[in-house]
């Protein structure tokens, strides 16, 4: 809480306190925001030295431009109100646009009392924010996943597991953010700047360039309007195709978070696991294939712990996917980097085609399972 938080009537350092900024004296009124940044920098540097090669993790609720180099950010003491769930989306989107991509809110609300429905819906939204945690003040109603009965526990557990399932995709987006500055969680206008319909949308967001998440954030609601930009979009749960460029009324019972994948794109998923199980045994490449179009996907991974990636110990795999002939898909895999991940198998899951495809991976034919979503196992 390095605003700094001082528990007196001002809640922070007296504004007349004087700081010595490299010989230039500044009052705390001038220095307040910079204090959080410099405390983050000092803490990160000290932890990096003390951790002997492991990556530090810091969390702050104060800072200045550049704090993203040292710390994740949470949005502070919110309340267990539906309005604060609704506010959480534009707050995290704005932080991302400002360069602070590793950010999130107190899921369920920090102060006041959550309900089972509010916690379930907030967990759904929070599972796809860059920073994801349930956090509440002492004295409020307890809001662990099991606190409101089996009905809500089952739903909340489903989305905690979904978070772990999506970690490889999130990690790839974080790697891109560190190299390019692009936010993990993006407003729709970030990817569709020519679509004026996206300019005022603050109740849905994109994860990367090809996934739209549209949380339900009204009590008692089991449907919501979702705007899908140009192109066509695939329902994550049902594989139903929705046309873009318009609004759709989407059914979303309490256990459903509307998620849509851009037709013609690829996402990578892992496996549901316990927190202590840090690595996947197999990853899944989900191909939402569009006939007669090419798809390119760049997948990134490293050990997640050290700075060895700076010396080339990472894996960057490029997947080029194309169609040749009426029923043949070609997948060419090129990789670089010296990191050997715990997983060795890639499961290709091809969506949106009921008939049989012939699948060639690096020119070698593979037999797919005879299912609507065809699966092929490939050893990297």
ABEGO torsion letter per residue (X at the ends): XBOBBBBBAAGBBBAABBBBBGGBBBBAAAAAAAAAAAAAAAAAAAAAAAAGGBBBBBBBABEBBGAAAABBBBAEBBBBBAAAAAAAAAAAAAAAAAGBABBBBBBGEABEBBBAAAAAAAAAAAAABABBBBBBBBGBBBABAAAAEAAAAAAAAAAAAAAAAAAAAAAAAAAAAAAAGBBABBBAAAABAABAAAAABAABBBBEAABBBBBBABBGBABBBBBBBBEBBBBAAAGBBBBBGBBBBBBBBAABBBBBBBBGBBBBBBBBBBAABABBABBBBBBBBBBGBBBBBBBBBBAGABAAAAAGBBBBBBBBBBBBEAABBBBBBBBBEABBBABABBBBBBBGBABBBBBBBGGBBBBBBBBABBBBBBBX
